[in-house]
Amino acid sequence: MASRARDPSLLQALTPLVFLAVALAAGVWLFKDNASYGANQIALMLAGGVAALVGIRNGLSWKYIQESLVHGVSLAIVPIFILLAVGGLIGTWILSGTVPTLIVYGMKLMHPSFFYPAACLICAVVALAIGSSWTVAGTLGVALIGVGQGLDMSPAITAGAVISGAYFGDKLSPLSDTTNIAPAAAGSELFEHIRHMIWTTGPSIVIALLLFTAVGLGTDRPNAGANFGDLSGLLEAQFAIGPHLLIPLVVVFVMAMRGFPAYPTILIGALLGAVFAVIFQPDAVVRLANNEALSRPLALLAGAWTALYDGYKASTGNAAADELLSRGGMISMLNTIWLIICALGFGAMMECTGLLERMVRGVLKAARSTGALISATLGTAIGANIIAADQYMSIVLTGRLYRPEFERRGLAAVNLSRALEDGGTITSPLVPWNTCGAYMAATLGVATVEYLPYAFFNLLSPVVAAVLAYAGFRILRVTPEVQATATRGPDPAV
C-alpha cells in the first residue's frame, strides 16, 4: 500500500468535518425528520469524497484510497447481516405471538410509576448474562417499547432506559466483544479491565436509575392507554397468548449465554419464530400471506416467509395498536444499512488519509496532565464514533493512537481500556449514523435524537470518567520495572 507523500495540515484535517457538518445541517433544514432517509447518506458520501481529494492532494493514489474504502466498509458486513436477521426476528416474533405475549404479561406485571427503572434493570441483568446489547435491544427492547406504549409511557424515555441498561450490562460482561476488544487494544487484562470499569459504570448506572425513577414518579398519566384502548384485549383477540410462546426468546438467550455468535443466534430465533407462527397462529399467518389462490399449506409458508422479509402488518381496528405492531422484516433495515455503509466509508477515508491522526496529534500536545490525557482519550473516542461511525473503529483507532502516550507517562493500561469503553463503546448509540445508533433507532423504532436525552447511563459515563480522572481517583500507575520493560521491550533472555 502507498504511504502518504505529505502529512496533512490541521486545516486539511478539519475541512471534511466542516463540510459534513454543513451538509448535515442543510439536510435537516431541507428535509426535516426525513433527513435520515437519504439526505444524511449523501452528506456522508460527499464528505468522504472531500477527504479523498485531500488525500490525493497529499500524494495518495486512488488505488490505495479505494482499497482502504473497501476495508473500512467490510467492517459492516457482520453488523449488516445481524441487522437483517433482527428485522426478520421482529417480524416473525410479532406474528408468532412472542412479542404480543411479552407485552400482555409486561402490562400486567409492571407498574407505570416504576416502569422506566424496571426496564433499565431488566435489560442490564440480561445483557450482563449474555454480553450483547444488540440482542437485548432486538428482543426485550422491542417488547418493552410495546409495553411502555400500552401504559402510555414515552417511547423515547423507554428507549433510553433500554439502551442504558443494555449497555451497562454489556460493558461488565466478559462475554461482550467490545469488552474483550478494549483491553486487547490497550494492553490490559480482561477481568482487571472489568473491575476497573465498575468505578465509572457503577455511579453512572445508579444516577441513571434515580433519574428514571424520578421521571416515572413525576409523570402524570390521567389518560393512560387512551390511544390503545384495551391493548391487552386487542392482542388477546388477535393472537393466542401463552407462556409457551416465550420459548424462542429463551432459546436465543441460552444460545447467547453459551457463546454462539450473534448472527446465527438471531437468525435461528427468527426462523424459530416463523415455525411457532405456523403452529400457534395459523390464521394470522394465512391473513398475512393475503393470497386466496394458495392452498392452506402454501399460504402458511408464504405468510411466514413474508414476515421474515416484509414484517408483520396489523389490522386490529385500532390505529395506534396497528402502528405499534406493524413492524419488522428485513426490508425495514435497508435504509439503516445504507446509512451505515456511507458512514463507514467516510470514516475509512478520514483514517487512510491521515486526517484523523492529524487531529489527535494536536490534542496530545495540549493534554499535559493525567486528567487532561484521559479526558482527551474520552473525547477522541467520542469523536471517532462520529467520524468513523463504528464502535470497533473507535476503540481500536483511539487505543492505537493513545497507547504509547499512556505507556510513556507510566499509566496502567486499564486506565486506557476503561477510557476506550467510557468514551467509545458507551457513546456509540448516541450518534445517528454510527452502526450502534442506526441499529438502535431501527430496532426500537425511535429516532436517535429522540432517545438521546434519556440515555442517561450513556451520557453520564464519560462525564463521570472525566471527573474521576481530574480528581485522580482510581488512576493506576505501573511500577518502574513494568514501565522500563514496556519502554525497552521484553527481555530477550526470557
LODRENVEX-129365 format. One record per residue (C-alpha): residue in three letters; x, y, z. Coordinates in nm, 2 decimals. Layout:
% LODRENVEX-129365
{"Ala" {X Y Z}}
...
This chain:
% LODRENVEX-129365
{"Met" {0.00 0.00 0.00}}
{"Ala" {0.11 0.36 -0.07}}
{"Ser" {0.24 0.58 0.21}}
{"Arg" {0.15 0.95 0.24}}
{"Ala" {0.38 1.18 0.05}}
{"Arg" {0.30 1.47 0.28}}
{"Asp" {0.14 1.49 0.62}}
{"Pro" {-0.19 1.67 0.62}}
{"Ser" {-0.23 2.01 0.78}}
{"Leu" {-0.48 2.08 1.06}}
{"Leu" {-0.68 2.28 0.82}}
{"Gln" {-0.69 1.99 0.57}}
{"Ala" {-0.80 1.76 0.86}}
{"Leu" {-1.09 1.98 0.96}}
{"Thr" {-1.21 2.05 0.60}}
{"Pro" {-1.41 1.73 0.56}}
{"Leu" {-1.56 1.77 0.91}}
{"Val" {-1.67 2.12 0.84}}
{"Phe" {-1.82 2.01 0.50}}
{"Leu" {-2.00 1.73 0.67}}
{"Ala" {-2.15 1.95 0.95}}
{"Val" {-2.27 2.20 0.69}}
{"Ala" {-2.42 1.92 0.47}}
{"Leu" {-2.59 1.75 0.76}}
{"Ala" {-2.74 2.08 0.88}}
{"Ala" {-2.86 2.16 0.52}}
{"Gly" {-3.02 1.82 0.50}}
{"Val" {-3.21 1.87 0.83}}
{"Trp" {-3.32 2.22 0.72}}
{"Leu" {-3.44 2.09 0.38}}
{"Phe" {-3.59 1.75 0.48}}
{"Lys" {-3.66 1.79 0.85}}
{"Asp" {-3.73 1.44 1.01}}
{"Asn" {-3.68 1.27 0.67}}
{"Ala" {-3.31 1.36 0.65}}
{"Ser" {-3.20 1.02 0.76}}
{"Tyr" {-3.38 0.86 0.46}}
{"Gly" {-3.12 0.97 0.21}}
{"Ala" {-3.00 1.33 0.28}}
{"Asn" {-2.76 1.22 0.56}}
{"Gln" {-2.62 0.94 0.34}}
{"Ile" {-2.55 1.18 0.06}}
{"Ala" {-2.38 1.42 0.30}}
{"Leu" {-2.15 1.14 0.43}}
{"Met" {-2.06 1.02 0.08}}
{"Leu" {-1.97 1.37 -0.03}}
{"Ala" {-1.77 1.44 0.28}}
{"Gly" {-1.58 1.12 0.22}}
{"Gly" {-1.51 1.25 -0.13}}
{"Val" {-1.37 1.57 0.02}}
{"Ala" {-1.14 1.36 0.24}}
{"Ala" {-1.03 1.15 -0.06}}
{"Leu" {-0.94 1.47 -0.25}}
{"Val" {-0.73 1.59 0.04}}
{"Gly" {-0.55 1.25 0.04}}
{"Ile" {-0.49 1.27 -0.34}}
{"Arg" {-0.36 1.63 -0.30}}
{"Asn" {-0.11 1.50 -0.04}}
{"Gly" {0.02 1.22 -0.27}}
{"Leu" {-0.20 0.92 -0.21}}
{"Ser" {-0.31 0.71 -0.50}}
{"Trp" {-0.67 0.64 -0.57}}
{"Lys" {-0.60 0.26 -0.57}}
{"Tyr" {-0.48 0.29 -0.21}}
{"Ile" {-0.78 0.50 -0.11}}
{"Gln" {-1.02 0.26 -0.28}}
{"Glu" {-0.86 -0.04 -0.10}}
{"Ser" {-0.90 0.15 0.23}}
{"Leu" {-1.26 0.22 0.15}}
{"Val" {-1.33 -0.15 0.08}}
{"His" {-1.16 -0.25 0.40}}
{"Gly" {-1.35 0.02 0.61}}
{"Val" {-1.69 -0.08 0.47}}
{"Ser" {-1.61 -0.45 0.51}}
{"Leu" {-1.62 -0.39 0.89}}
{"Ala" {-2.00 -0.36 0.85}}
{"Ile" {-2.06 -0.70 0.69}}
{"Val" {-2.14 -0.88 1.01}}
{"Pro" {-2.35 -0.59 1.16}}
{"Ile" {-2.54 -0.58 0.83}}
{"Phe" {-2.63 -0.94 0.85}}
{"Ile" {-2.72 -0.90 1.21}}
{"Leu" {-2.95 -0.61 1.12}}
{"Leu" {-3.12 -0.82 0.85}}
{"Ala" {-3.17 -1.11 1.10}}
{"Val" {-3.31 -0.87 1.36}}
{"Gly" {-3.56 -0.74 1.11}}
{"Gly" {-3.67 -1.09 1.03}}
{"Leu" {-3.69 -1.17 1.40}}
{"Ile" {-3.91 -0.88 1.48}}
{"Gly" {-4.15 -0.97 1.20}}
{"Thr" {-4.18 -1.34 1.30}}
{"Trp" {-4.19 -1.28 1.67}}
{"Ile" {-4.48 -1.05 1.63}}
{"Leu" {-4.66 -1.29 1.40}}
{"Ser" {-4.59 -1.59 1.63}}
{"Gly" {-4.73 -1.41 1.94}}
{"Thr" {-4.40 -1.39 2.12}}
{"Val" {-4.39 -1.01 2.13}}
{"Pro" {-4.76 -0.97 2.20}}
{"Thr" {-4.72 -1.22 2.49}}
{"Leu" {-4.44 -1.02 2.63}}
{"Ile" {-4.65 -0.70 2.60}}
{"Val" {-4.95 -0.86 2.77}}
{"Tyr" {-4.75 -1.00 3.06}}
{"Gly" {-4.55 -0.68 3.09}}
{"Met" {-4.85 -0.46 3.12}}
{"Lys" {-4.99 -0.69 3.39}}
{"Leu" {-4.67 -0.71 3.59}}
{"Met" {-4.51 -0.36 3.55}}
{"His" {-4.64 -0.05 3.73}}
{"Pro" {-4.62 0.27 3.53}}
{"Ser" {-4.45 0.46 3.81}}
{"Phe" {-4.16 0.23 3.81}}
{"Phe" {-4.16 0.12 3.45}}
{"Tyr" {-3.85 0.31 3.34}}
{"Pro" {-3.61 0.19 3.61}}
{"Ala" {-3.75 -0.16 3.59}}
{"Ala" {-3.70 -0.16 3.21}}
{"Cys" {-3.34 -0.04 3.26}}
{"Leu" {-3.27 -0.31 3.53}}
{"Ile" {-3.42 -0.59 3.33}}
{"Cys" {-3.21 -0.51 3.03}}
{"Ala" {-2.90 -0.46 3.24}}
{"Val" {-2.93 -0.81 3.40}}
{"Val" {-3.00 -0.99 3.07}}
{"Ala" {-2.72 -0.80 2.89}}
{"Leu" {-2.48 -0.89 3.18}}
{"Ala" {-2.57 -1.25 3.13}}
{"Ile" {-2.54 -1.27 2.75}}
{"Gly" {-2.30 -0.99 2.68}}
{"Ser" {-2.49 -0.84 2.39}}
{"Ser" {-2.66 -0.50 2.40}}
{"Trp" {-2.78 -0.56 2.04}}
{"Thr" {-2.95 -0.89 2.12}}
{"Val" {-3.12 -0.73 2.43}}
{"Ala" {-3.25 -0.44 2.23}}
{"Gly" {-3.37 -0.66 1.95}}
{"Thr" {-3.57 -0.89 2.18}}
{"Leu" {-3.66 -0.74 2.52}}
{"Gly" {-3.62 -0.39 2.39}}
{"Val" {-3.89 -0.43 2.12}}
{"Ala" {-4.13 -0.58 2.37}}
{"Leu" {-4.06 -0.31 2.64}}
{"Ile" {-4.14 -0.04 2.38}}
{"Gly" {-4.47 -0.21 2.33}}
{"Val" {-4.54 -0.24 2.70}}
{"Gly" {-4.45 0.12 2.75}}
{"Gln" {-4.68 0.24 2.48}}
{"Gly" {-4.96 0.03 2.62}}
{"Leu" {-4.91 0.20 2.95}}
{"Asp" {-4.89 0.54 2.78}}
{"Met" {-4.52 0.58 2.86}}
{"Ser" {-4.29 0.78 2.64}}
{"Pro" {-4.12 0.56 2.37}}
{"Ala" {-3.82 0.79 2.38}}
{"Ile" {-3.77 0.75 2.75}}
{"Thr" {-3.83 0.38 2.73}}
{"Ala" {-3.57 0.35 2.45}}
{"Gly" {-3.33 0.55 2.67}}
{"Ala" {-3.39 0.31 2.96}}
{"Val" {-3.35 0.00 2.74}}
{"Ile" {-3.02 0.13 2.59}}
{"Ser" {-2.89 0.24 2.93}}
{"Gly" {-2.95 -0.10 3.09}}
{"Ala" {-2.83 -0.29 2.78}}
{"Tyr" {-2.50 -0.10 2.76}}
{"Phe" {-2.43 -0.12 3.13}}
{"Gly" {-2.47 -0.50 3.13}}
{"Asp" {-2.28 -0.53 2.81}}
{"Lys" {-1.98 -0.34 2.95}}
{"Leu" {-1.94 -0.55 3.26}}
{"Ser" {-1.99 -0.89 3.08}}
{"Pro" {-1.69 -1.09 2.99}}
{"Leu" {-1.90 -1.23 2.70}}
{"Ser" {-1.92 -0.89 2.53}}
{"Asp" {-1.70 -0.85 2.22}}
{"Thr" {-1.62 -0.48 2.29}}
{"Thr" {-1.53 -0.57 2.65}}
{"Asn" {-1.27 -0.80 2.51}}
{"Ile" {-1.15 -0.57 2.23}}
{"Ala" {-1.09 -0.27 2.46}}
{"Pro" {-0.83 -0.44 2.69}}
{"Ala" {-0.67 -0.60 2.39}}
{"Ala" {-0.63 -0.26 2.22}}
{"Ala" {-0.49 -0.11 2.54}}
{"Gly" {-0.28 -0.40 2.66}}
{"Ser" {-0.46 -0.48 2.98}}
{"Glu" {-0.61 -0.80 3.12}}
{"Leu" {-0.99 -0.87 3.07}}
{"Phe" {-1.11 -0.92 3.43}}
{"Glu" {-0.88 -0.64 3.56}}
{"His" {-1.04 -0.42 3.29}}
{"Ile" {-1.39 -0.52 3.40}}
{"Arg" {-1.31 -0.45 3.77}}
{"His" {-1.17 -0.11 3.68}}
{"Met" {-1.48 -0.03 3.47}}
{"Ile" {-1.70 -0.06 3.79}}
{"Trp" {-1.57 0.27 3.92}}
{"Thr" {-1.72 0.47 3.63}}
{"Thr" {-2.01 0.25 3.53}}
{"Gly" {-2.13 0.19 3.89}}
{"Pro" {-2.20 0.55 3.98}}
{"Ser" {-2.34 0.62 3.63}}
{"Ile" {-2.60 0.34 3.64}}
{"Val" {-2.70 0.44 4.00}}
{"Ile" {-2.76 0.80 3.90}}
{"Ala" {-2.94 0.68 3.58}}
{"Leu" {-3.18 0.46 3.78}}
{"Leu" {-3.25 0.75 4.02}}
{"Leu" {-3.33 0.98 3.72}}
{"Phe" {-3.55 0.71 3.56}}
{"Thr" {-3.73 0.67 3.89}}
{"Ala" {-3.78 1.05 3.93}}
{"Val" {-3.91 1.08 3.57}}
{"Gly" {-4.15 0.79 3.62}}
{"Leu" {-4.29 0.92 3.95}}
{"Gly" {-4.31 1.27 3.82}}
{"Thr" {-4.51 1.19 3.51}}
{"Asp" {-4.89 1.22 3.53}}
{"Arg" {-5.08 0.98 3.31}}
{"Pro" {-5.45 1.06 3.35}}
{"Asn" {-5.54 0.91 3.02}}
{"Ala" {-5.30 0.61 3.03}}
{"Gly" {-5.36 0.38 2.74}}
{"Ala" {-5.63 0.60 2.59}}
{"Asn" {-5.48 0.57 2.24}}
{"Phe" {-5.47 0.20 2.26}}
{"Gly" {-5.79 0.13 2.44}}
{"Asp" {-5.76 -0.22 2.60}}
{"Leu" {-5.43 -0.32 2.44}}
{"Ser" {-5.42 -0.65 2.62}}
{"Gly" {-5.77 -0.73 2.50}}
{"Leu" {-5.68 -0.63 2.14}}
{"Leu" {-5.37 -0.86 2.15}}
{"Glu" {-5.56 -1.15 2.30}}
{"Ala" {-5.83 -1.11 2.03}}
{"Gln" {-5.56 -1.12 1.75}}
{"Phe" {-5.32 -1.38 1.89}}
{"Ala" {-5.32 -1.69 2.10}}
{"Ile" {-5.13 -1.57 2.41}}
{"Gly" {-4.94 -1.81 2.64}}
{"Pro" {-4.60 -1.87 2.81}}
{"His" {-4.50 -2.14 2.56}}
{"Leu" {-4.47 -1.85 2.30}}
{"Leu" {-4.17 -1.73 2.50}}
{"Ile" {-3.96 -2.03 2.40}}
{"Pro" {-3.80 -1.86 2.11}}
{"Leu" {-3.68 -1.58 2.35}}
{"Val" {-3.54 -1.84 2.59}}
{"Val" {-3.36 -2.02 2.30}}
{"Val" {-3.20 -1.70 2.18}}
{"Phe" {-3.08 -1.61 2.53}}
{"Val" {-2.95 -1.96 2.61}}
{"Met" {-2.75 -1.96 2.28}}
{"Ala" {-2.61 -1.62 2.35}}
{"Met" {-2.51 -1.73 2.70}}
{"Arg" {-2.33 -2.03 2.56}}
{"Gly" {-2.12 -1.81 2.34}}
{"Phe" {-2.29 -1.86 2.00}}
{"Pro" {-2.22 -1.57 1.75}}
{"Ala" {-2.49 -1.31 1.73}}
{"Tyr" {-2.58 -1.35 1.36}}
{"Pro" {-2.67 -1.72 1.37}}
{"Thr" {-2.83 -1.69 1.71}}
{"Ile" {-3.07 -1.42 1.60}}
{"Leu" {-3.13 -1.58 1.26}}
{"Ile" {-3.22 -1.91 1.44}}
{"Gly" {-3.45 -1.71 1.67}}
{"Ala" {-3.62 -1.56 1.36}}
{"Leu" {-3.67 -1.89 1.20}}
{"Leu" {-3.80 -2.04 1.52}}
{"Gly" {-4.05 -1.76 1.54}}
{"Ala" {-4.17 -1.84 1.19}}
{"Val" {-4.22 -2.21 1.30}}
{"Phe" {-4.41 -2.10 1.61}}
{"Ala" {-4.62 -1.87 1.40}}
{"Val" {-4.73 -2.15 1.17}}
{"Ile" {-4.80 -2.38 1.46}}
{"Phe" {-4.97 -2.15 1.71}}
{"Gln" {-5.10 -1.86 1.49}}
{"Pro" {-5.20 -2.03 1.16}}
{"Asp" {-5.50 -1.79 1.09}}
{"Ala" {-5.28 -1.48 1.14}}
{"Val" {-5.01 -1.64 0.91}}
{"Val" {-5.27 -1.70 0.63}}
{"Arg" {-5.40 -1.35 0.66}}
{"Leu" {-5.05 -1.21 0.63}}
{"Ala" {-5.00 -1.42 0.31}}
{"Asn" {-5.31 -1.25 0.16}}
{"Asn" {-5.33 -1.48 -0.14}}
{"Glu" {-5.66 -1.68 -0.17}}
{"Ala" {-5.53 -1.87 -0.47}}
{"Leu" {-5.28 -2.06 -0.25}}
{"Ser" {-5.37 -2.38 -0.06}}
{"Arg" {-5.35 -2.35 0.32}}
{"Pro" {-5.01 -2.52 0.35}}
{"Leu" {-4.86 -2.29 0.08}}
{"Ala" {-5.04 -1.99 0.24}}
{"Leu" {-4.87 -2.08 0.57}}
{"Leu" {-4.53 -2.09 0.41}}
{"Ala" {-4.59 -1.76 0.22}}
{"Gly" {-4.71 -1.59 0.54}}
{"Ala" {-4.41 -1.70 0.74}}
{"Trp" {-4.18 -1.60 0.46}}
{"Thr" {-4.35 -1.26 0.43}}
{"Ala" {-4.29 -1.19 0.80}}
{"Leu" {-3.92 -1.26 0.75}}
{"Tyr" {-3.87 -1.01 0.47}}
{"Asp" {-4.16 -0.77 0.49}}
{"Gly" {-4.25 -0.78 0.86}}
{"Tyr" {-4.60 -0.80 1.02}}
{"Lys" {-4.89 -0.59 0.92}}
{"Ala" {-5.15 -0.55 1.19}}
{"Ser" {-5.53 -0.49 1.14}}
{"Thr" {-5.67 -0.47 1.49}}
{"Gly" {-5.91 -0.18 1.41}}
{"Asn" {-5.71 0.05 1.64}}
{"Ala" {-5.48 0.28 1.45}}
{"Ala" {-5.23 0.32 1.74}}
{"Ala" {-5.21 -0.05 1.80}}
{"Asp" {-5.17 -0.12 1.43}}
{"Glu" {-4.88 0.13 1.42}}
{"Leu" {-4.72 -0.04 1.72}}
{"Leu" {-4.74 -0.40 1.57}}
{"Ser" {-4.68 -0.33 1.20}}
{"Arg" {-4.31 -0.37 1.22}}
{"Gly" {-4.01 -0.58 1.13}}
{"Gly" {-3.89 -0.75 0.82}}
{"Met" {-3.55 -0.74 0.66}}
{"Ile" {-3.67 -0.47 0.42}}
{"Ser" {-3.72 -0.23 0.72}}
{"Met" {-3.34 -0.24 0.78}}
{"Leu" {-3.23 -0.14 0.43}}
{"Asn" {-3.22 0.23 0.49}}
{"Thr" {-3.02 0.18 0.81}}
{"Ile" {-2.78 -0.04 0.62}}
{"Trp" {-2.74 0.23 0.36}}
{"Leu" {-2.66 0.48 0.63}}
{"Ile" {-2.40 0.25 0.79}}
{"Ile" {-2.22 0.19 0.46}}
{"Cys" {-2.19 0.56 0.39}}
{"Ala" {-2.08 0.64 0.74}}
{"Leu" {-1.81 0.37 0.74}}
{"Gly" {-1.70 0.49 0.40}}
{"Phe" {-1.65 0.84 0.54}}
{"Gly" {-1.46 0.70 0.84}}
{"Ala" {-1.23 0.49 0.62}}
{"Met" {-1.15 0.80 0.41}}
{"Met" {-1.06 1.00 0.72}}
{"Glu" {-0.84 0.73 0.86}}
{"Cys" {-0.65 0.63 0.54}}
{"Thr" {-0.57 0.99 0.45}}
{"Gly" {-0.42 1.05 0.80}}
{"Leu" {-0.67 1.33 0.88}}
{"Leu" {-0.80 1.16 1.20}}
{"Glu" {-0.44 1.10 1.32}}
{"Arg" {-0.35 1.46 1.25}}
{"Met" {-0.63 1.60 1.46}}
{"Val" {-0.53 1.37 1.75}}
{"Arg" {-0.17 1.49 1.74}}
{"Gly" {-0.28 1.84 1.82}}
{"Val" {-0.49 1.71 2.11}}
{"Leu" {-0.20 1.52 2.26}}
{"Lys" {0.02 1.83 2.27}}
{"Ala" {-0.24 2.01 2.48}}
{"Ala" {-0.31 1.72 2.72}}
{"Arg" {-0.03 1.77 2.97}}
{"Ser" {-0.19 1.64 3.29}}
{"Thr" {-0.32 1.29 3.35}}
{"Gly" {-0.68 1.42 3.38}}
{"Ala" {-0.64 1.60 3.05}}
{"Leu" {-0.49 1.29 2.88}}
{"Ile" {-0.78 1.07 2.99}}
{"Ser" {-1.03 1.33 2.90}}
{"Ala" {-0.87 1.37 2.56}}
{"Thr" {-0.89 0.99 2.52}}
{"Leu" {-1.26 1.01 2.60}}
{"Gly" {-1.32 1.30 2.36}}
{"Thr" {-1.12 1.12 2.08}}
{"Ala" {-1.32 0.80 2.12}}
{"Ile" {-1.64 1.00 2.11}}
{"Gly" {-1.51 1.19 1.80}}
{"Ala" {-1.41 0.86 1.64}}
{"Asn" {-1.77 0.74 1.69}}
{"Ile" {-1.89 1.04 1.50}}
{"Ile" {-1.62 1.03 1.23}}
{"Ala" {-1.55 0.66 1.19}}
{"Ala" {-1.91 0.57 1.27}}
{"Asp" {-1.84 0.24 1.44}}
{"Gln" {-1.76 0.15 1.80}}
{"Tyr" {-1.50 -0.11 1.70}}
{"Met" {-1.31 0.15 1.49}}
{"Ser" {-1.35 0.40 1.78}}
{"Ile" {-1.19 0.16 2.03}}
{"Val" {-0.91 0.03 1.81}}
{"Leu" {-0.82 0.36 1.65}}
{"Thr" {-0.82 0.55 1.98}}
{"Gly" {-0.63 0.27 2.15}}
{"Arg" {-0.37 0.27 1.89}}
{"Leu" {-0.32 0.64 1.89}}
{"Tyr" {-0.30 0.69 2.27}}
{"Arg" {-0.14 0.36 2.40}}
{"Pro" {0.22 0.49 2.35}}
{"Glu" {0.15 0.81 2.54}}
{"Phe" {-0.01 0.62 2.84}}
{"Glu" {0.29 0.39 2.85}}
{"Arg" {0.53 0.69 2.83}}
{"Arg" {0.36 0.85 3.13}}
{"Gly" {0.37 0.53 3.34}}
{"Leu" {-0.01 0.49 3.34}}
{"Ala" {-0.15 0.14 3.38}}
{"Ala" {-0.32 0.00 3.07}}
{"Val" {-0.65 -0.04 3.25}}
{"Asn" {-0.68 0.34 3.26}}
{"Leu" {-0.68 0.35 2.88}}
{"Ser" {-0.90 0.04 2.83}}
{"Arg" {-1.16 0.20 3.06}}
{"Ala" {-1.15 0.53 2.88}}
{"Leu" {-1.19 0.35 2.55}}
{"Glu" {-1.51 0.19 2.68}}
{"Asp" {-1.65 0.50 2.85}}
{"Gly" {-1.58 0.72 2.55}}
{"Gly" {-1.62 0.48 2.27}}
{"Thr" {-1.85 0.19 2.33}}
{"Ile" {-2.10 0.35 2.56}}
{"Thr" {-2.15 0.66 2.35}}
{"Ser" {-2.18 0.48 2.02}}
{"Pro" {-2.56 0.45 2.03}}
{"Leu" {-2.59 0.83 2.06}}
{"Val" {-2.46 0.90 1.71}}
{"Pro" {-2.74 0.86 1.45}}
{"Trp" {-2.51 0.74 1.17}}
{"Asn" {-2.29 0.52 1.39}}
{"Thr" {-2.36 0.15 1.34}}
{"Cys" {-2.50 0.13 1.70}}
{"Gly" {-2.71 0.44 1.68}}
{"Ala" {-2.86 0.34 1.35}}
{"Tyr" {-2.92 -0.01 1.48}}
{"Met" {-3.10 0.11 1.80}}
{"Ala" {-3.31 0.35 1.61}}
{"Ala" {-3.42 0.09 1.35}}
{"Thr" {-3.48 -0.18 1.61}}
{"Leu" {-3.66 0.02 1.87}}
{"Gly" {-3.85 0.24 1.62}}
{"Val" {-3.73 0.56 1.80}}
{"Ala" {-3.50 0.82 1.63}}
{"Thr" {-3.16 0.85 1.79}}
{"Val" {-3.21 1.23 1.85}}
{"Glu" {-3.53 1.15 2.04}}
{"Tyr" {-3.39 0.89 2.28}}
{"Leu" {-3.05 1.06 2.32}}
{"Pro" {-3.15 1.29 2.60}}
{"Tyr" {-3.29 1.00 2.80}}
{"Ala" {-3.00 0.75 2.76}}
{"Phe" {-2.88 0.87 3.10}}
{"Phe" {-2.62 0.60 3.16}}
{"Asn" {-2.46 0.66 2.82}}
{"Leu" {-2.45 1.03 2.87}}
{"Leu" {-2.32 1.01 3.23}}
{"Ser" {-2.04 0.75 3.19}}
{"Pro" {-1.79 0.97 3.00}}
{"Val" {-1.87 1.26 3.24}}
{"Val" {-1.81 1.05 3.55}}
{"Ala" {-1.49 0.91 3.39}}
{"Ala" {-1.36 1.26 3.32}}
{"Val" {-1.44 1.38 3.68}}
{"Leu" {-1.26 1.08 3.83}}
{"Ala" {-0.96 1.14 3.60}}
{"Tyr" {-0.92 1.50 3.71}}
{"Ala" {-0.97 1.41 4.07}}
{"Gly" {-0.70 1.14 4.04}}
{"Phe" {-0.94 0.88 4.18}}
{"Arg" {-0.86 0.51 4.09}}
{"Ile" {-0.60 0.62 3.83}}
{"Leu" {-0.35 0.33 3.85}}
{"Arg" {0.02 0.36 3.76}}
{"Val" {0.27 0.09 3.67}}
{"Thr" {0.57 0.01 3.87}}
{"Pro" {0.91 0.14 3.75}}
{"Glu" {1.01 -0.21 3.65}}
{"Val" {0.70 -0.26 3.44}}
{"Gln" {0.74 0.08 3.28}}
{"Ala" {1.10 0.00 3.19}}
{"Thr" {1.00 -0.33 3.03}}
{"Ala" {0.73 -0.16 2.83}}
{"Thr" {0.98 0.10 2.71}}
{"Arg" {1.26 -0.13 2.61}}
{"Gly" {1.06 -0.44 2.51}}
{"Pro" {1.07 -0.79 2.66}}
{"Asp" {1.40 -0.93 2.79}}
{"Pro" {1.55 -1.14 2.51}}
{"Ala" {1.67 -1.39 2.76}}
{"Val" {1.32 -1.48 2.87}}
